[in-house]
Amino acid sequence: MSASDRASTSEVRTERITATTVEAYRGTFAAADAALADVDVLPAAWEGVFFPFDAALADLRPDGTPARDGIIPEIDLPRRMYAGETTEFLRPIRVGDDVTRRASLGSVVAKNGSRGRLVFVDVEREYAVDGETAVRTVWHDVFLDAADPDAPARAPRPDPAVVAEADWQEELTLDARQLFRFSALTFNTHLIHYDRAWARDVEGLPDLLVHGPLTRILLMDVARRNTPGRVPVRLDVRATAPVLVDRLLRIVGRTAGDTTRVTAVDPDDVVLATADIDWEPRA
């Protein structure tokens, strides 16, 4: 892809960080946090609740994800999954700020895996307040071949040491109401989050999938609550296994110096997602 092609695949939008949307997220996923009002600092990663998908219905793929969004080229693979995200926090965003987000296409890499073709796509986003970049993030997606119902399931790989060596942990169980609310907040129409028949029969999952971008925010939220007073400068999230609805999720963490490793594990100690958070050095 040429530099001119990349330059044409971009989008610029401006949106106000409203207390209404902040409260909708807080009241559903972070009720222990204090309510926020104008000029309060937006918690790190909550920018991901804003700038909902806006592809027209005619521009959606059969699975509900955008086929044509002005950024990612059309890819002839039927499944799309969130693989992780790398975020830099450069300055605070506050409730009431008008934020301009520029989204553009990053790398596009095609590979052949043991279960067919894959295309890895990055979307680069910058969130600016008054012309100054506040947050810079790279969203990692992977497009896959159709699921093979006859393919043997991958054996889970428990890692009990992750939990045993943790400094702290929190437990939660996400239900279908919460998945619906996050889909509504972000205008995410991916069927895998609300259509059980699609999730099971087409995607080959046991149940509805928790949104990867939601898991990202939850990992950051738990780390923030358990490391009071620290200011994040970087968040690197990697999704490694499905996070499923109505199943106990444990989020555990361990801090070494100015870095915290946060891990989401299931009741059998299988690692589902990992985040490394770098904090500002202590004074």
Accessible surface in RSA format (square Angstrom, percent):
REM  Atomic radii and reference values for relative SASA: ProtOr
REM  Chains: A
REM  Algorithm: Lee & Richards
REM  Probe-radius: 1.40
REM  Slices: 20
REM RES _ NUM      All-atoms   Total-Side   Main-Chain    Non-polar    All polar
REM                ABS   REL    ABS   REL    ABS   REL    ABS   REL    ABS   REL
RES MET A   1   117.77  61.0  37.59  24.9  80.18 190.9  49.44  42.0  68.33  90.5
RES SER A   2    55.24  46.7  42.43  56.6  12.81  29.5  49.48 105.4   5.76   8.1
RES ALA A   3    85.30  78.4  68.89 106.3  16.40  37.3  72.34 101.9  12.96  34.3
RES SER A   4    81.35  68.7  66.82  89.2  14.54  33.5  54.71 116.5  26.64  37.3
RES ASP A   5    69.41  48.6  68.26  67.9   1.15   2.7  10.74  25.3  58.67  58.5
RES ARG A   6    85.17  35.8  82.34  42.0   2.83   6.7  37.71  51.5  47.47  28.8
RES ALA A   7    75.61  69.5  49.44  76.3  26.16  59.5  61.29  86.3  14.31  37.9
RES SER A   8    85.62  72.3  52.43  70.0  33.19  76.4  50.43 107.4  35.19  49.3
RES THR A   9    28.16  20.0  28.00  28.4   0.16   0.4  28.16  37.8   0.00   0.0
RES SER A  10    42.87  36.2  22.20  29.6  20.66  47.6   5.13  10.9  37.74  52.9
RES GLU A  11    36.35  20.9  29.84  22.6   6.51  15.5  22.97  44.4  13.38  10.9
RES VAL A  12    76.51  50.3  47.68  43.2  28.83  69.5  47.68  41.4  28.83  78.2
RES ARG A  13    53.25  22.4  46.82  23.9   6.43  15.3  26.65  36.4  26.60  16.1
RES THR A  14    89.94  64.0  56.28  57.1  33.66  80.2  41.00  55.1  48.93  74.0
RES GLU A  15    47.57  27.3  41.50  31.4   6.08  14.5  28.78  55.7  18.80  15.3
RES ARG A  16   133.15  55.9 126.13  64.3   7.02  16.7  36.92  50.5  96.23  58.3
RES ILE A  17     1.52   0.9   1.52   1.1   0.00   0.0   1.52   1.1   0.00   0.0
RES THR A  18    52.32  37.2  48.68  49.3   3.64   8.7  48.40  65.0   3.92   5.9
RES ALA A  19    37.68  34.6  32.84  50.7   4.84  11.0  33.08  46.6   4.60  12.2
RES THR A  20   111.16  79.1 101.88 103.3   9.28  22.1  72.39  97.2  38.77  58.6
RES THR A  21    31.02  22.1  29.38  29.8   1.64   3.9   6.61   8.9  24.41  36.9
RES VAL A  22     2.70   1.8   1.33   1.2   1.36   3.3   2.70   2.3   0.00   0.0
RES GLU A  23    69.98  40.2  68.44  51.8   1.54   3.7  48.59  94.0  21.39  17.5
RES ALA A  24    40.26  37.0  28.34  43.7  11.92  27.1  39.03  55.0   1.23   3.3
RES TYR A  25     0.71   0.3   0.71   0.4   0.00   0.0   0.71   0.5   0.00   0.0
RES ARG A  26    34.41  14.4  34.41  17.5   0.00   0.0   0.18   0.2  34.23  20.7
RES GLY A  27    41.13  50.7   0.00   N/A  41.13  50.7  16.77  46.0  24.37  54.6
RES THR A  28    19.32  13.7   3.73   3.8  15.59  37.2   7.12   9.6  12.20  18.4
RES PHE A  29    22.81  11.4   0.31   0.2  22.50  58.6   6.44   3.9  16.37  46.9
RES ALA A  30     2.83   2.6   0.00   0.0   2.83   6.4   2.83   4.0   0.00   0.0
RES ALA A  31    74.34  68.3  53.03  81.8  21.30  48.5  53.27  75.0  21.07  55.8
RES ALA A  32    96.28  88.5  51.31  79.2  44.97 102.3  62.84  88.5  33.44  88.6
RES ASP A  33    23.42  16.4  15.07  15.0   8.35  19.7  13.43  31.6   9.99  10.0
RES ALA A  34    82.24  75.6  61.50  94.9  20.75  47.2  72.43 102.0   9.82  26.0
RES ALA A  35    68.36  62.9  44.45  68.6  23.92  54.4  44.62  62.8  23.75  62.9
RES LEU A  36    42.20  23.5  27.46  19.6  14.74  37.1  28.23  19.8  13.97  37.6
RES ALA A  37    59.91  55.1  58.05  89.6   1.86   4.2  59.81  84.2   0.10   0.3
RES ASP A  38    89.59  62.8  79.32  78.9  10.28  24.3  26.40  62.1  63.19  63.0
RES VAL A  39   106.84  70.3 104.15  94.3   2.69   6.5 105.21  91.4   1.63   4.4
RES ASP A  40    51.69  36.2  48.25  48.0   3.45   8.2   8.22  19.3  43.48  43.4
RES VAL A  41    70.07  46.1  58.87  53.3  11.19  27.0  58.87  51.2  11.19  30.4
RES LEU A  42    10.49   5.8   2.33   1.7   8.16  20.5   2.33   1.6   8.16  22.0
RES PRO A  43    18.77  13.7  10.67   9.7   8.10  29.4  17.96  14.8   0.81   5.0
RES ALA A  44    17.20  15.8   6.63  10.2  10.57  24.0  12.81  18.0   4.40  11.6
RES ALA A  45     0.00   0.0   0.00   0.0   0.00   0.0   0.00   0.0   0.00   0.0
RES TRP A  46     2.52   1.0   2.52   1.2   0.00   0.0   2.52   1.3   0.00   0.0
RES GLU A  47     5.61   3.2   5.61   4.2   0.00   0.0   1.59   3.1   4.02   3.3
RES GLY A  48    23.68  29.2   0.00   N/A  23.68  29.2  12.62  34.6  11.07  24.8
RES VAL A  49     2.57   1.7   1.57   1.4   1.00   2.4   1.57   1.4   1.00   2.7
RES PHE A  50     7.69   3.8   1.94   1.2   5.75  15.0   2.64   1.6   5.05  14.5
RES PHE A  51     9.53   4.8   0.49   0.3   9.05  23.5   0.49   0.3   9.05  25.9
RES PRO A  52    41.75  30.4  39.97  36.4   1.78   6.5  41.75  34.5   0.00   0.0
RES PHE A  53    56.81  28.4  49.46  30.6   7.34  19.1  54.08  32.8   2.73   7.8
RES ASP A  54    83.58  58.5  57.64  57.4  25.95  61.4  27.00  63.5  56.58  56.4
RES ALA A  55    18.77  17.3   0.86   1.3  17.90  40.7   7.53  10.6  11.24  29.8
RES ALA A  56    58.29  53.6  44.26  68.3  14.02  31.9  55.21  77.8   3.08   8.1
RES LEU A  57   152.99  85.2 136.10  97.4  16.89  42.4 137.74  96.7  15.25  41.0
RES ALA A  58    87.50  80.5  59.75  92.2  27.75  63.1  72.42 102.0  15.08  39.9
RES ASP A  59    40.29  28.2  40.29  40.1   0.00   0.0   0.13   0.3  40.16  40.1
RES LEU A  60    40.37  22.5  20.26  14.5  20.12  50.6  20.26  14.2  20.12  54.1
RES ARG A  61    25.33  10.6  18.56   9.5   6.77  16.1  13.82  18.9  11.51   7.0
RES PRO A  62   119.24  86.9  95.18  86.8  24.05  87.4 108.47  89.6  10.76  66.9
RES ASP A  63     1.09   0.8   0.49   0.5   0.60   1.4   0.49   1.2   0.60   0.6
RES GLY A  64     8.09  10.0   0.00   N/A   8.09  10.0   7.36  20.2   0.73   1.6
RES THR A  65     9.36   6.7   8.19   8.3   1.17   2.8   9.36  12.6   0.00   0.0
RES PRO A  66    16.09  11.7  10.45   9.5   5.64  20.5  10.45   8.6   5.64  35.1
RES ALA A  67    17.04  15.7  10.24  15.8   6.80  15.5  13.24  18.6   3.80  10.1
RES ARG A  68   104.47  43.9  97.66  49.8   6.80  16.2  51.82  70.8  52.65  31.9
RES ASP A  69    38.90  27.2  21.90  21.8  16.99  40.2  18.37  43.2  20.53  20.5
RES GLY A  70    53.12  65.5   0.00   N/A  53.12  65.5  42.29 116.1  10.83  24.3
RES ILE A  71    10.18   5.8   8.68   6.5   1.49   3.6   9.42   6.8   0.76   2.1
RES ILE A  72    13.32   7.6   7.04   5.2   6.28  15.1   7.49   5.4   5.83  15.8
RES PRO A  73    49.19  35.8  36.19  33.0  12.99  47.2  47.69  39.4   1.50   9.3
RES GLU A  74   112.80  64.8  81.95  62.0  30.85  73.4  31.98  61.9  80.81  66.0
RES ILE A  75    25.25  14.4  10.50   7.8  14.74  35.5  14.19  10.2  11.05  30.0
RES ASP A  76   116.31  81.5  86.09  85.7  30.22  71.5  55.01 129.5  61.30  61.1
RES LEU A  77     4.28   2.4   1.08   0.8   3.20   8.0   2.23   1.6   2.05   5.5
RES PRO A  78    69.09  50.4  52.47  47.8  16.62  60.4  62.96  52.0   6.13  38.1
RES ARG A  79    40.95  17.2  40.95  20.9   0.00   0.0   2.56   3.5  38.39  23.3
RES ARG A  80    20.21   8.5  19.49   9.9   0.72   1.7   7.13   9.7  13.08   7.9
RES MET A  81    41.86  21.7  38.91  25.7   2.96   7.0  40.99  34.9   0.87   1.2
RES TYR A  82    31.30  14.6  13.20   7.5  18.10  47.1  13.20   9.9  18.10  22.3
RES ALA A  83    31.66  29.1  21.61  33.3  10.05  22.9  24.03  33.8   7.63  20.2
RES GLY A  84     0.47   0.6   0.00   N/A   0.47   0.6   0.47   1.3   0.00   0.0
RES GLU A  85     8.68   5.0   8.58   6.5   0.10   0.2   0.00   0.0   8.68   7.1
RES THR A  86    24.43  17.4  22.80  23.1   1.62   3.9  14.67  19.7   9.76  14.8
RES THR A  87     0.05   0.0   0.01   0.0   0.04   0.1   0.04   0.1   0.01   0.0
RES GLU A  88    56.47  32.4  56.47  42.7   0.00   0.0   7.18  13.9  49.29  40.2
RES PHE A  89    24.89  12.5  15.68   9.7   9.21  24.0  15.91   9.6   8.98  25.7
RES LEU A  90    84.96  47.3  50.11  35.8  34.85  87.6  54.37  38.2  30.59  82.3
RES ARG A  91    69.11  29.0  55.98  28.5  13.13  31.3  24.02  32.8  45.09  27.3
RES PRO A  92    68.03  49.6  58.64  53.5   9.40  34.2  67.52  55.7   0.52   3.2
RES ILE A  93     7.74   4.4   4.34   3.2   3.41   8.2   4.34   3.1   3.41   9.2
RES ARG A  94    98.11  41.2  98.11  50.0   0.00   0.0  21.62  29.6  76.48  46.4
RES VAL A  95     2.65   1.7   0.00   0.0   2.65   6.4   0.00   0.0   2.65   7.2
RES GLY A  96    29.14  35.9   0.00   N/A  29.14  35.9  13.18  36.2  15.96  35.7
RES ASP A  97    29.76  20.8  25.64  25.5   4.12   9.7   3.99   9.4  25.77  25.7
RES ASP A  98    69.01  48.3  56.83  56.6  12.18  28.8  21.76  51.2  47.25  47.1
RES VAL A  99     0.33   0.2   0.33   0.3   0.00   0.0   0.33   0.3   0.00   0.0
RES THR A 100    49.47  35.2  48.34  49.0   1.13   2.7  28.62  38.4  20.84  31.5
RES ARG A 101    15.34   6.4  14.92   7.6   0.42   1.0   0.00   0.0  15.34   9.3
RES ARG A 102   132.24  55.5 130.12  66.3   2.12   5.1  40.37  55.2  91.87  55.7
RES ALA A 103     0.00   0.0   0.00   0.0   0.00   0.0   0.00   0.0   0.00   0.0
RES SER A 104    28.49  24.1  28.49  38.0   0.00   0.0  13.30  28.3  15.19  21.3
RES LEU A 105     6.73   3.7   0.00   0.0   6.73  16.9   0.00   0.0   6.73  18.1
RES GLY A 106     3.46   4.3   0.00   N/A   3.46   4.3   3.46   9.5   0.00   0.0
RES SER A 107    51.49  43.5  46.21  61.7   5.28  12.2  35.28  75.1  16.22  22.7
RES VAL A 108    54.87  36.1  28.88  26.1  25.99  62.6  28.88  25.1  25.99  70.5
RES VAL A 109    66.38  43.7  63.40  57.4   2.98   7.2  66.38  57.7   0.00   0.0
RES ALA A 110    79.08  72.7  51.66  79.7  27.42  62.4  51.68  72.8  27.40  72.6
RES LYS A 111   118.78  57.9 108.30  66.5  10.47  24.9  61.99  55.8  56.78  60.5
RES ASN A 112   131.21  90.5  98.40  95.1  32.81  79.0  29.46  70.9 101.75  98.3
RES GLY A 113    35.55  43.8   0.00   N/A  35.55  43.8  21.36  58.6  14.19  31.8
RES SER A 114   113.38  95.8  61.11  81.6  52.27 120.4  58.57 124.7  54.81  76.8
RES ARG A 115   115.89  48.7  85.71  43.7  30.18  71.9  54.40  74.3  61.49  37.3
RES GLY A 116    27.13  33.5   0.00   N/A  27.13  33.5  23.81  65.3   3.32   7.4
RES ARG A 117    99.47  41.8  97.99  50.0   1.48   3.5  45.28  61.9  54.19  32.8
RES LEU A 118    37.47  20.9  36.80  26.3   0.68   1.7  36.80  25.8   0.68   1.8
RES VAL A 119    11.70   7.7  11.70  10.6   0.00   0.0  11.70  10.2   0.00   0.0
RES PHE A 120    72.70  36.4  72.06  44.6   0.65   1.7  72.45  43.9   0.26   0.7
RES VAL A 121     0.19   0.1   0.00   0.0   0.19   0.5   0.09   0.1   0.10   0.3
RES ASP A 122    28.46  19.9  28.40  28.3   0.06   0.1   0.79   1.9  27.67  27.6
RES VAL A 123     3.66   2.4   3.66   3.3   0.00   0.0   3.66   3.2   0.00   0.0
RES GLU A 124    77.83  44.7  76.71  58.0   1.11   2.7  15.72  30.4  62.11  50.7
RES ARG A 125    24.31  10.2  23.77  12.1   0.54   1.3   3.48   4.8  20.82  12.6
RES GLU A 126    63.42  36.4  62.60  47.4   0.81   1.9  15.98  30.9  47.43  38.7
RES TYR A 127     9.98   4.7   9.98   5.7   0.00   0.0   0.89   0.7   9.10  11.2
RES ALA A 128    20.31  18.7  18.80  29.0   1.51   3.4  18.80  26.5   1.51   4.0
RES VAL A 129     5.28   3.5   5.26   4.8   0.02   0.1   5.28   4.6   0.00   0.0
RES ASP A 130   141.23  98.9  97.47  97.0  43.75 103.5  39.53  93.0 101.69 101.4
RES GLY A 131    78.64  97.0   0.00   N/A  78.64  97.0  37.40 102.6  41.25  92.4
RES GLU A 132    98.35  56.5  93.88  71.0   4.47  10.6  35.81  69.3  62.54  51.1
RES THR A 133    33.02  23.5  25.46  25.8   7.56  18.0   7.05   9.5  25.96  39.2
RES ALA A 134     0.00   0.0   0.00   0.0   0.00   0.0   0.00   0.0   0.00   0.0
RES VAL A 135     5.69   3.7   5.69   5.1   0.00   0.0   5.69   4.9   0.00   0.0
RES ARG A 136    85.16  35.8  84.16  42.9   0.99   2.4  31.17  42.6  53.99  32.7
RES THR A 137     1.63   1.2   1.04   1.1   0.59   1.4   1.56   2.1   0.06   0.1
RES VAL A 138    38.66  25.4  38.66  35.0   0.00   0.0  38.66  33.6   0.00   0.0
RES TRP A 139    34.31  13.8  34.31  16.6   0.00   0.0  33.79  18.0   0.51   0.8
RES HIS A 140    50.98  27.9  50.98  35.4   0.00   0.0  40.67  41.9  10.31  12.0
RES ASP A 141     4.79   3.4   3.72   3.7   1.07   2.5   0.00   0.0   4.79   4.8
RES VAL A 142    15.04   9.9  15.04  13.6   0.00   0.0  15.04  13.1   0.00   0.0
RES PHE A 143     4.06   2.0   4.06   2.5   0.00   0.0   4.06   2.5   0.00   0.0
RES LEU A 144    36.52  20.3  36.52  26.1   0.00   0.0  36.52  25.7   0.00   0.0
RES ASP A 145    43.62  30.6  42.55  42.3   1.08   2.5  12.92  30.4  30.70  30.6
RES ALA A 146    69.08  63.5  53.67  82.8  15.41  35.1  54.69  77.0  14.40  38.1
RES ALA A 147    28.94  26.6  12.48  19.3  16.46  37.4  15.41  21.7  13.54  35.9
RES ASP A 148    86.31  60.5  67.88  67.6  18.43  43.6  28.86  67.9  57.45  57.3
RES PRO A 149   126.11  91.9  86.09  78.5  40.01 145.5  98.89  81.6  27.22 169.2
RES ASP A 150   130.53  91.4 101.03 100.6  29.50  69.8  34.61  81.4  95.92  95.7
RES ALA A 151    31.98  29.4  12.90  19.9  19.09  43.4  16.74  23.6  15.24  40.4
RES PRO A 152   108.54  79.1  96.91  88.3  11.63  42.3 108.22  89.3   0.32   2.0
RES ALA A 153    96.57  88.8  64.86 100.1  31.71  72.1  71.20 100.3  25.38  67.2
RES ARG A 154   166.54  69.9 142.15  72.5  24.39  58.1  69.63  95.2  96.92  58.7
RES ALA A 155    81.50  74.9  62.40  96.3  19.09  43.4  66.95  94.3  14.55  38.5
RES PRO A 156    95.26  69.4  75.13  68.5  20.13  73.2  83.93  69.3  11.33  70.4
RES ARG A 157   206.30  86.6 194.58  99.2  11.72  27.9  70.64  96.5 135.66  82.2
RES PRO A 158    75.70  55.2  55.08  50.2  20.62  75.0  55.08  45.5  20.62 128.2
RES ASP A 159    56.16  39.3  54.58  54.3   1.58   3.7  12.18  28.7  43.98  43.9
RES PRO A 160    81.05  59.1  79.14  72.1   1.91   6.9  79.23  65.4   1.81  11.3
RES ALA A 161    45.63  42.0  40.47  62.5   5.16  11.7  44.03  62.0   1.61   4.3
RES VAL A 162    38.65  25.4  27.43  24.8  11.22  27.0  34.36  29.9   4.29  11.6
RES VAL A 163    32.67  21.5  24.71  22.4   7.96  19.2  24.71  21.5   7.96  21.6
RES ALA A 164    86.68  79.7  45.55  70.3  41.12  93.5  57.32  80.7  29.36  77.8
RES GLU A 165   102.23  58.7  94.94  71.8   7.28  17.3  35.39  68.5  66.84  54.6
RES ALA A 166    28.68  26.4   4.33   6.7  24.34  55.4   5.08   7.2  23.59  62.5
RES ASP A 167    84.34  59.1  47.54  47.3  36.80  87.0  23.81  56.0  60.53  60.4
RES TRP A 168    40.10  16.1  28.56  13.8  11.55  27.1  37.63  20.1   2.48   4.0
RES GLN A 169    80.92  45.3  56.55  41.3  24.37  58.0  24.45  52.0  56.47  42.8
RES GLU A 170    50.87  29.2  45.07  34.1   5.80  13.8  27.47  53.1  23.40  19.1
RES GLU A 171    97.88  56.2  67.57  51.1  30.31  72.2  19.43  37.6  78.45  64.1
RES LEU A 172    46.14  25.7  36.73  26.3   9.41  23.7  46.14  32.4   0.00   0.0
RES THR A 173    70.06  49.8  46.73  47.4  23.33  55.6  34.17  45.9  35.89  54.3
RES LEU A 174     4.31   2.4   3.17   2.3   1.14   2.9   3.17   2.2   1.14   3.1
RES ASP A 175    33.74  23.6  33.74  33.6   0.00   0.0  19.76  46.5  13.98  13.9
RES ALA A 176    41.36  38.0  35.36  54.6   6.00  13.6  35.63  50.2   5.73  15.2
RES ARG A 177   180.71  75.9 174.92  89.2   5.79  13.8  83.93 114.7  96.78  58.7
RES GLN A 178    36.15  20.2  36.01  26.3   0.15   0.4  11.05  23.5  25.10  19.0
RES LEU A 179     0.60   0.3   0.50   0.4   0.11   0.3   0.54   0.4   0.06   0.2
RES PHE A 180   134.07  67.1 133.17  82.5   0.89   2.3 133.63  81.0   0.44   1.3
RES ARG A 181   131.30  55.1 129.84  66.2   1.46   3.5  26.32  36.0 104.98  63.6
RES PHE A 182     1.45   0.7   1.45   0.9   0.00   0.0   1.45   0.9   0.00   0.0
RES SER A 183    10.92   9.2   8.88  11.9   2.03   4.7   8.84  18.8   2.08   2.9
RES ALA A 184    62.42  57.4  34.78  53.7  27.64  62.9  45.34  63.9  17.07  45.2
RES LEU A 185    36.45  20.3  22.67  16.2  13.78  34.7  27.05  19.0   9.40  25.3
RES THR A 186    10.76   7.7  10.75  10.9   0.01   0.0  10.65  14.3   0.11   0.2
RES PHE A 187   119.68  59.9 116.22  72.0   3.46   9.0 117.73  71.4   1.96   5.6
RES ASN A 188    20.91  14.4  17.05  16.5   3.86   9.3   1.06   2.6  19.85  19.2
RES THR A 189    46.85  33.3  43.77  44.4   3.09   7.4  40.43  54.3   6.43   9.7
RES HIS A 190    13.64   7.5  13.45   9.4   0.18   0.5   2.76   2.8  10.88  12.7
RES LEU A 191    34.19  19.0  34.19  24.5   0.00   0.0  34.19  24.0   0.00   0.0
RES ILE A 192     0.30   0.2   0.30   0.2   0.00   0.0   0.30   0.2   0.00   0.0
RES HIS A 193     9.31   5.1   8.28   5.8   1.03   2.6   2.51   2.6   6.80   7.9
RES TYR A 194   102.31  47.8  76.85  43.7  25.46  66.3  64.48  48.5  37.82  46.6
RES ASP A 195    48.46  33.9  43.79  43.6   4.66  11.0   9.41  22.2  39.05  38.9
RES ARG A 196    85.93  36.1  81.09  41.3   4.84  11.5  34.28  46.8  51.66  31.3
RES ALA A 197    61.96  57.0  52.12  80.4   9.84  22.4  58.19  81.9   3.77  10.0
RES TRP A 198    52.74  21.2  49.11  23.8   3.63   8.5  51.83  27.6   0.90   1.5
RES ALA A 199     0.00   0.0   0.00   0.0   0.00   0.0   0.00   0.0   0.00   0.0
RES ARG A 200   116.24  48.8 103.08  52.5  13.15  31.3  32.26  44.1  83.97  50.9
RES ASP A 201   117.02  82.0  82.28  81.9  34.75  82.2  30.32  71.3  86.71  86.5
RES VAL A 202    62.43  41.1  53.98  48.9   8.46  20.4  57.69  50.1   4.74  12.8
RES GLU A 203     8.50   4.9   1.42   1.1   7.08  16.9   0.61   1.2   7.89   6.4
RES GLY A 204    55.01  67.8   0.00   N/A  55.01  67.8  23.25  63.8  31.76  71.1
RES LEU A 205    23.77  13.2  18.74  13.4   5.04  12.7  19.78  13.9   3.99  10.7
RES PRO A 206    74.54  54.3  53.66  48.9  20.87  75.9  65.37  54.0   9.17  57.0
RES ASP A 207    18.64  13.1  18.64  18.6   0.00   0.0   0.46   1.1  18.18  18.1
RES LEU A 208     4.28   2.4   4.28   3.1   0.00   0.0   4.28   3.0   0.00   0.0
RES LEU A 209    16.28   9.1  16.28  11.6   0.00   0.0  16.28  11.4   0.00   0.0
RES VAL A 210     3.44   2.3   0.48   0.4   2.96   7.1   0.48   0.4   2.96   8.0
RES HIS A 211     0.00   0.0   0.00   0.0   0.00   0.0   0.00   0.0   0.00   0.0
RES GLY A 212    15.35  18.9   0.00   N/A  15.35  18.9  10.76  29.5   4.59  10.3
RES PRO A 213    16.52  12.0  16.47  15.0   0.05   0.2  16.47  13.6   0.05   0.3
RES LEU A 214     0.00   0.0   0.00   0.0   0.00   0.0   0.00   0.0   0.00   0.0
RES THR A 215     6.08   4.3   6.08   6.2   0.00   0.0   5.19   7.0   0.89   1.3
RES ARG A 216     3.86   1.6   3.85   2.0   0.00   0.0   0.06   0.1   3.80   2.3
RES ILE A 217     0.26   0.1   0.26   0.2   0.00   0.0   0.26   0.2   0.00   0.0
RES LEU A 218     4.38   2.4   4.38   3.1   0.00   0.0   4.38   3.1   0.00   0.0
RES LEU A 219     0.00   0.0   0.00   0.0   0.00   0.0   0.00   0.0   0.00   0.0
RES MET A 220     0.36   0.2   0.36   0.2   0.00   0.0   0.36   0.3   0.00   0.0
RES ASP A 221     0.47   0.3   0.47   0.5   0.00   0.0   0.43   1.0   0.03   0.0
RES VAL A 222     2.37   1.6   2.37   2.1   0.00   0.0   2.37   2.1   0.00   0.0
RES ALA A 223     0.00   0.0   0.00   0.0   0.00   0.0   0.00   0.0   0.00   0.0
RES ARG A 224    63.73  26.8  58.95  30.1   4.78  11.4  39.21  53.6  24.52  14.9
RES ARG A 225    79.28  33.3  50.89  25.9  28.39  67.6  37.59  51.4  41.69  25.3
RES ASN A 226    44.24  30.5  25.10  24.3  19.15  46.1   4.71  11.3  39.53  38.2
RES THR A 227    16.77  11.9  10.26  10.4   6.51  15.5  15.46  20.8   1.31   2.0
RES PRO A 228   107.10  78.1  88.65  80.8  18.45  67.1  94.06  77.7  13.03  81.0
RES GLY A 229    78.32  96.6   0.00   N/A  78.32  96.6  41.52 113.9  36.80  82.4
RES ARG A 230    25.97  10.9   9.80   5.0  16.17  38.5   3.80   5.2  22.17  13.4
RES VAL A 231    77.30  50.9  75.41  68.3   1.89   4.5  75.98  66.0   1.32   3.6
RES PRO A 232    21.60  15.7  19.07  17.4   2.53   9.2  19.07  15.7   2.53  15.7
RES VAL A 233    52.70  34.7  48.49  43.9   4.21  10.2  48.49  42.1   4.21  11.4
RES ARG A 234    92.76  38.9  92.76  47.3   0.00   0.0  23.54  32.2  69.22  42.0
RES LEU A 235     0.12   0.1   0.12   0.1   0.00   0.0   0.12   0.1   0.00   0.0
RES ASP A 236    37.40  26.2  37.40  37.2   0.00   0.0   3.43   8.1  33.98  33.9
RES VAL A 237     3.01   2.0   2.00   1.8   1.01   2.4   2.00   1.7   1.01   2.7
RES ARG A 238    84.08  35.3  84.08  42.9   0.00   0.0  60.76  83.0  23.32  14.1
RES ALA A 239    41.77  38.4  21.64  33.4  20.12  45.8  21.97  30.9  19.80  52.4
RES THR A 240    87.36  62.1  48.67  49.3  38.69  92.2  57.27  76.9  30.09  45.5
RES ALA A 241    31.73  29.2  18.15  28.0  13.58  30.9  25.16  35.4   6.57  17.4
RES PRO A 242    60.72  44.2  49.33  45.0  11.38  41.4  54.08  44.6   6.64  41.3
RES VAL A 243    11.91   7.8  10.76   9.7   1.15   2.8  10.76   9.3   1.15   3.1
RES LEU A 244    20.21  11.3  13.50   9.7   6.71  16.9  13.50   9.5   6.71  18.0
RES VAL A 245     0.55   0.4   0.00   0.0   0.55   1.3   0.00   0.0   0.55   1.5
RES ASP A 246    77.94  54.6  54.43  54.2  23.51  55.6  25.20  59.3  52.74  52.6
RES ARG A 247   118.07  49.6 110.97  56.6   7.10  16.9  38.85  53.1  79.22  48.0
RES LEU A 248    64.99  36.2  56.83  40.7   8.15  20.5  56.83  39.9   8.15  21.9
RES LEU A 249     4.62   2.6   4.62   3.3   0.00   0.0   4.62   3.2   0.00   0.0
RES ARG A 250    32.75  13.8  32.72  16.7   0.03   0.1   4.44   6.1  28.31  17.2
RES ILE A 251     0.18   0.1   0.18   0.1   0.00   0.0   0.18   0.1   0.00   0.0
RES VAL A 252     2.40   1.6   2.22   2.0   0.18   0.4   2.22   1.9   0.18   0.5
RES GLY A 253     1.64   2.0   0.00   N/A   1.64   2.0   1.64   4.5   0.00   0.0
RES ARG A 254   128.61  54.0 125.34  63.9   3.27   7.8  32.33  44.2  96.28  58.3
RES THR A 255    45.39  32.3  24.89  25.2  20.50  48.8  24.86  33.4  20.53  31.0
RES ALA A 256    77.69  71.4  62.61  96.6  15.08  34.3  69.62  98.0   8.06  21.4
RES GLY A 257    64.19  79.2   0.00   N/A  64.19  79.2  42.62 117.0  21.57  48.3
RES ASP A 258    56.27  39.4  50.22  50.0   6.05  14.3  15.23  35.8  41.04  40.9
RES THR A 259    52.80  37.6  51.18  51.9   1.62   3.9  31.23  42.0  21.57  32.6
RES THR A 260     0.00   0.0   0.00   0.0   0.00   0.0   0.00   0.0   0.00   0.0
RES ARG A 261   115.40  48.5 113.08  57.6   2.32   5.5  33.73  46.1  81.67  49.5
RES VAL A 262     0.00   0.0   0.00   0.0   0.00   0.0   0.00   0.0   0.00   0.0
RES THR A 263     5.97   4.2   5.97   6.1   0.00   0.0   1.24   1.7   4.73   7.1
RES ALA A 264     0.00   0.0   0.00   0.0   0.00   0.0   0.00   0.0   0.00   0.0
RES VAL A 265     0.00   0.0   0.00   0.0   0.00   0.0   0.00   0.0   0.00   0.0
RES ASP A 266    30.29  21.2  30.25  30.1   0.05   0.1   9.84  23.2  20.45  20.4
RES PRO A 267    72.73  53.0  50.32  45.9  22.42  81.5  50.96  42.1  21.77 135.3
RES ASP A 268   101.49  71.1  90.17  89.8  11.31  26.7  22.70  53.4  78.79  78.6
RES ASP A 269    28.89  20.2  28.89  28.8   0.00   0.0   0.24   0.6  28.65  28.6
RES VAL A 270    16.70  11.0  16.70  15.1   0.00   0.0  16.70  14.5   0.00   0.0
RES VAL A 271    32.75  21.6  27.27  24.7   5.48  13.2  27.27  23.7   5.48  14.9
RES LEU A 272    12.92   7.2  12.63   9.0   0.29   0.7  12.63   8.9   0.29   0.8
RES ALA A 273     1.64   1.5   1.64   2.5   0.00   0.0   1.64   2.3   0.00   0.0
RES THR A 274    12.64   9.0  12.64  12.8   0.00   0.0   4.26   5.7   8.38  12.7
RES ALA A 275     0.00   0.0   0.00   0.0   0.00   0.0   0.00   0.0   0.00   0.0
RES ASP A 276    34.80  24.4  33.16  33.0   1.64   3.9  14.73  34.7  20.07  20.0
RES ILE A 277     0.00   0.0   0.00   0.0   0.00   0.0   0.00   0.0   0.00   0.0
RES ASP A 278    48.54  34.0  48.54  48.3   0.00   0.0  13.95  32.8  34.60  34.5
RES TRP A 279     5.65   2.3   0.91   0.4   4.74  11.1   0.91   0.5   4.74   7.7
RES GLU A 280    83.36  47.9  80.96  61.2   2.40   5.7  17.38  33.6  65.97  53.9
RES PRO A 281   105.65  77.0  89.54  81.6  16.11  58.6  89.54  73.9  16.11 100.1
RES ARG A 282   168.88  70.9 139.71  71.2  29.17  69.5  63.73  87.1 105.15  63.7
RES ALA A 283   152.30 140.0  71.63 110.5  80.67 183.5 110.25 155.3  42.05 111.4
END  Absolute sums over single chains surface
CHAIN  1 A    13635.9      10650.1       2985.8       7735.9       5899.9
END  Absolute sums over all chains
TOTAL         13635.9      10650.1       2985.8       7735.9       5899.9
